[in-house]
Amino acid sequence: MNGNNRPRVLWASRFGFVLAAAGSAIGLGNIWKFPYITGQHGGGAFVLVYLACIALVGVPILMAELLIGRQGRRDAVGCFAVLERPGSPWMIVGWVGVAASFILLSFYAVVAGWSFDYVVMAASGALRGRSSVEIEGLFGALVSSPTRVIFWQGLFIVATVAIVLGGVRGGIERCSRILMPALFILLLVLFGRGLLSAGGPPALRFMFHADFSALTPQALLDAVGHAFFTLSLGAGTMITYASYLDPEADLGGLALRIALLDTLMALLAALTIFSVAFTAGIEPGSGPGLVFQTLPILLLELPFGSVLALLFFLLLAFAALSSSISMLEVTVAYLVDEKSWPRWRATGLVGIAAFLVGLPSALSFNLWQDYRPFFGRTFFEACDLLVSSYLLPLGGLLVAIYVGWVWPRRHSLAELGVGGQQQRWVHSWRLLLRYVAPAAVIIVLLNQAGVFR
C-alpha cells in the first residue's frame, strides 16, 4: 500500500526489475565517461581500482537503497516517513533524491537530445562522404543552434514522458525489456567489430595490463567517484524502483546483478571505443569530444562505417532513455504517493517542468554561452556541478549513515531474510556501509570542494 492506502503496483518479474534498475545505472556515463577517465588514467590498473570501488563502496550503498525502498514501499520521501515518522529529519534524504533526479533530468535531456540528432544524421546518410573537418563541424553546428538543441531536448523529454506514462509494468518495465537487450546487442556488435580491427589487441592490452606506476591520487579519487555515480546512487531512483519489488526478492543477489550488468556494459564500451581509437592512432584519453566529433570520423573509415555509426548513436540514444525514465519516475512517484495525483498529470507536468528548467542549459551552448553568473560557470555547468558534485554524494552519504548507524540491525536482517551462517555476509556488508563507504564518499565530497587540489 502507498501513502494513500492504494495497492502498490509491483514489477511483473524480478528480471524486469533488474533490467529497469540496470538501465537506470547504464547511461551516457558508461558509454563516454568511463572510457574517457580509464584512458586518462592509464588503463588496466585504473580498471582494477574501479572494480574494487564498485564492490566496496557502490554495492553496499546500492543494497542500502534497495532495503529502504522495499521496506518503505513508498516514494523516496515517503519511505522515510514510514521507516521513521512523518516529518522526520531523515525525510531530507528523499528530498535530496527528488531534487537531484529532477535537476539531472532537466540538463541530461539536452545532451541526450544530441544523440537523437546524430541517429537521424547517420540514418539519412548526412555523415557519409564528408571530410573529417566537415564532420567535426557538424557538432559545432548542432550545439550552436538553439532551435535544434531545444527541439531535440523537447523530443527526448516527450519520449521519456511517453514511457513513464505507461506506469511501472506497462511503461518502465516493458520498455526496459526492449531497450536493455537492444543496448546489449548493439554494444556486442560494435565490440566484436572493434576487436577484429587493428586496434583490438592493443585495446585489450591497455585495458587488462595493470601498470600501477601510472596510478595517481587523482586516479584513485576518480575511481571512487565514478563507482558511486555509475550506479545511480543518491538520486532516489533505486529507492523508488525497490518500492515496487515483491517482499520475497533477494536484495543482495539483485544488487550484485545490477552492479555486474552496469560494470560489464562499461567495460565493453571502453574496449569498443579504445579499439576504434587505437586503430586510428588516437590517444584513448582524448576527452569527451571523442564521442560526437572524433568517433564518427573513425567509424566511417571502417568497412560498413555508415552502419556502425548508426548503431553507435542508437546505442547512445537507448542508454540515455534507459536512464532518463528512472529520473522522471522519482518525482512522479512522489506526486502520486504523497499528493494523490493521477499518474498522467504528474508525468505530464513534471515533464513540462523539466523541459522548461532545462532551457537555460540548452542555451548555455549557444546564445548564453558567454553568460556565466555562477562563479564563471554557465547554467548547464552549474547544474552539473550541483548534482554530480554535491547532491548525489550527499544523498548517498546520508543513506549509508541512516542504514548503517540509525536503522536497527535487526530490521536489516529481517528485511534481508537471513539467519545463522548467512549473517556473516550481512556483517561484512554493514562494516563496509558503516565505515568504508561513508569515508569514501566524504573523500569524494572534499575532492569536489577542492580540498585535495
N, C-alpha and C positions, 0 to 999 in steps of 0.2 A: 504494500500500500504506500502511496505517497502522502505528502502533507495535506492533501485534500481528500484522503480516505478513498481514493480511486485505486483499483487494482493496478499494479505496476506491470507494464509490458516487459517481457523478458526476451532475450535473444532466442532465436529459434534453435540454435545449437551452440555449443562451446567453440566449435570450429569457426562458426560465423563471428563469434566474439574475438577470437584470436586474429582473424583476418582484419576485422574492423580496427582493433587496437594496434596491430602491426601497421595497418595503413595510416593510422594517426601518427605513429612514430616515423614511418618511412615517408619522407617528404623531399623537398628540393635540397635540403642539407645533406642527405645521403648521396645525392647524385653529383653535387658540385663541391660542397664544403668539405666533406670528409676526404675526397681525393686531393683537394687543394691543400689542406693542412697536413695530410700524410706526405705529399710531395715536398712541402715546405720543410718538414722536419726529418727528411731522410729515409722514409720508408719503413722497413721491417721492424726496427727497434721501437719506433713510434706505435706501430700496429700492436705489438705485444703489450706495451704500456696501456694503450687504449682498451684492449681486451680485458686487462686486469681491472681497469677503472669501471668498465661495464659490470664486471662481476662483483666488485667490492663496494661500489657506490650506486650505480644505476639500478641493478636488480633489487637490492634491499629497499630503496625508496619506492620503486615500482610496486613491490609487494605491499608496502605500507599503504599506498594509494588504493590498491585493489581491496585491501582489508576495510578501509574507511568506506569505500563506495558500496561494497557488498553488505556490510553491516548496517550502514545508514539507510540504504535503499531510497535515497533522495538525490537531488541535485548537489553540486559541490558545496553550496552554502547550507542547504537543509540537512545534509549528513551530520554536520557538527551540532546542529540543533537537536538531532536525535541522540547522538552519542553523548552530548553534554547536557545542554538545556537551551531553550530559546533565549536568544540574547547573549549567549556565552561569548567571551572574548575570542575563543577559538574559531568562531564563525568567520573571523578575518581571513583565515586560510582559504576558505571558499571564495570570499570576495576577491582576494588576490588572484585566484584562478580565473574567475569570471572576467575581471578587468584585463588580465593578461591575454586570455584567449580572444576577447573581443578586439582589443587593440592590435593584436597579432594578425587577426583575420583582415583588418582594415588595410594594412600595408602589405601583407603577404599576397593579397589578391592582385596588387599592382604588378609584382614580379611574376606571379603565376600567369597573369594575363599575357606576358611576353611569350610564354611557351605556346599559347593558343595561336598567336600571330605567326610564330615560326612553323607550327604544324600546317597552317594554311599556305605559307610560302613554300614549304617543302613539297606539299601535295600538289600545288599548282605549277610546280616547275620553276618558280621565281628564283630559286637558288642555282639552278642548273646553268652551266656555261658562263658563269660570272668569274671575274678575276678575284684574287684574294682581297685586293683593295676595295672592290665593289661590295663583296660580302661583309667585310668589316664595316663598310659604310651603311649597310642595311640596318645594323643595330643602332647606329647613331641616328639614322632617320626615324626609326621607331620611337626611341625614348625622347627625341626632341619634338615629337608631335603630340601635343596634349590631347588632341582628338582621338588619335589611335590608342594611346595609352589608356585613356579613360574608357573608350569603347571596350577594349579587351578586359579591363578591370571589371567593368559592369557585367560583361558576358560571363566572366568567371564566377562572380557573385551569384548571378542568375542560375548557373549550373549547380553551384553549391546549395542554394536555396531549394532548387527542384528536388535534389536528393533528400535533404533533411525533411522536406515536407511529407515525404512518404513514411516518416516515423522510423522507429528503431528497426523493425523487421522489414517492412516494405520498402524503406528507403536506404538507410545506412547499411544494414546487413546485406540486403540484396545487391546493392551497388558494390560493396566490398568483395562479395563473392565473384564479381566480374572484374573489377579493377585490379585486385591483387594478383590473381593468376595471370591476367594480361600483362601486368607490370613485370612479373617474374619471367614470363616467356619472352617478352621484348628484351629484357636485360640479358637473358641467356643467349638469345640470338646475337646480340651485339657483342657479348662476352666471347662467344665462340668465334665470331669473325675477327675480333681483336687478337685472340690467341694465335690464329692462323696467319696473322700479318707478321712482318719482320720485327715489329715491336713486342710481340707476345713473350718470347723468352726473356728479354731484358725487363719487362714489366713484372714477370714472376720473380725474377731475382731481386728486383728492387723492393717488392712487397714482402718477401719472405726471408731475405737475408738481413739478420739483425746486426747492425753496427751501432753498438751502444755509445761509441765515442761521439756519434753525431747528435746525441740527445743533449738538450739544453734545459735549464729550468723552465723556460717559456714553453718548450715542447711538453713537459710534464703538466703544466697548468692547462695547456690547450687540450691535452688528452682527457683530463678530468672534466673540463668544461664541456667538451663535445659529448663525452659519455653521458653526461647529465642531460644535455639539451636534446640529444637524439631520441630519447625515449619518451618525449612529450611530458616530462615531469614538471610539476609546479603550475601547470596551466588548468588543472581541474578536469582534463579530458579523461584520464584513467579513472578518477573517482566517479565521474559521470557514467562512463561506459560500464564500470564494475557494478554500478547500482542496478543494471539490467541483467545481472548474472543470476543463475539459479543457486539456491543455498548449498547444493552439494558439490559445486565446482571446486576442483583442486587449485587453489590460488597460486601455490608455489610452482606447480607444473605449468600453469598458464603464463605466469610471469617469465619463466625460463623460455617458453616457446616464443613469446613476443620479442624478448631480447635476442634470441637466436635468429629469428627472421630478420629483424632490423639489422643486426650485425652482418648477416650473410649478404643482404642487399647492398650494404655499404661497401663490403669487400669486393663484391662482383662489379659494382660501379667503378670503384677505384682501379681495379685491374683492367676494365674495359677502356677507361679514359687514358690510363698510363700506356696501354698497348698502342693506341692511336697516337699519343704524344711522342712515344719513343720511335714509332715508325717515321714520323716527320722530323725527328731530331729536336723536339721542343722539350724544355725543362718541365718535369711533372709538377713543379710548384709554381707555375707561371701565373696563377691567380684566377679569380672568379670569371674574368673576361674570357677564359678558355671555353666556357660552355656556349655562349652566344656569338662569339666572334671567331675564335681560332678553330674550335672543334668542327663547325660546319665546313670550313675550308678543307680540313684534313679528311673528313668523311667523304666529301665529294671527290677527292683524289683517289679513293679506293674503288675497286670494282663494285658495281651496283651501289655507288655512292649516294645517289638520289634516294634510293630505297632505305639505305642505312640512316641517312639524315632524317627522313620522315619517321622511321622507327624510334630514333633517339628523341625527337621532340614530342612524339606521342608518349614516350616513357616519362619525360619531364611533366607533361600535362596530367597524366594519370597519377604520378606521385604527388603533384600539387593538390589535386582534387581529393585524394585519399586522406590528406592531412586537413584540408580546409573544412571538410564536413564535421570533423570532430571539434574544431574550433567553434563553429557555429552552434553545434549541439549543446555546448556547455551553457551558453547564455539562454538558449531556447529552453533547456531543461529547467533552468532556474525560474523562468517566467511561467512555465507550465505547472511546475510543482508548487512554487511559493505564491504565485499571483493568480493561479487558476485560469491562465489564458489558454484558449484553444491553440493547438499546435500551429495551425495555418496562420493565425495572427502573429504569434510570437516569431515564427520563422520569417515571415514576410517583413515585419517591422525591424527585426534585428538585421536582416539582410540589407534593407534600405539604409539603416543607420550606419552599418559597417561601410557601405559604399560611400556615403556622404563624408564620414570621418576619414575615409581613405583618399578623398580627392586632393587634399594638400600633399599627401605622399606622392600621388600621381604627378602633381605639378612640380614636385621637387626635382624632377629630371629635365624640366624644360622652362616654363615661364617663371617658376620660383627658384630656379637652381642657384641664384645668387642671393636669395633671401635666407639668411642663416641666423635666426634670432635666438637659437638655443645653444649658446656658448660656441658659436661658429658652426653649428650643425643645421642641416635642412630639417624640415618636418619629418621626412622619411627616416633620416639618420637618428633623430631624437627619439622617435617611436621605437626603432630597432634597439637603440641603447637602453631605453626604459624597460622594455620587455625582456630582452635577452640577457642584459647585464644585471638587472635588479629584481624585477617581478618574479621571473621564473626561478632563479636561485633562492629567493626569499620564500616563495611558496614551497619549494622542495625542502628547504631547511626546516620550516615550521612543521611540515608533515613528519619529517624524521624525528623532531623533538616530541611532537604530540604522541605518535605511536610508540616511540622508544622510551619516553620518560613519563608521560602523563596517563596514557591509556593503560589500565591494569593488564599485567602479563596474562592473567587467566582468560581475559577476553580474546587476546590474540590466539591462545591455544585453542579456545573453544571455536573461534571462527575458522581456524585452520584445520580443526578436526583431528588433532594429533594427540598421541599419548605414548607412554612407555619410551621405547628406544627412539621413536621418531622425534622426541623433544630435543634431541641433540642438534639437529639441523636448525630447529627454531631458535635454540640458544645461540648458535653461531650467527644466524640472521639478526637477532636482537643486538648482539655485540657490534656487528657492522653498522646497524641502524643507529645505535646509541652513541658510538664513538667515531668510527671511521667516516661514515657518510657525512655527518654534520661538520666534522673537521675539514673534509674535502670541499664541501660547499662553501664554508666560511672562507677558505683559501681562495676559491674562485671569486667570491664577492669582493674580497680585499684586492685581488688582482685586477678585477674590473674597475675598482675605485682608484687604481694606480699606485697602490701601496708598494708593489714589488718592482715598479719601473724606475 
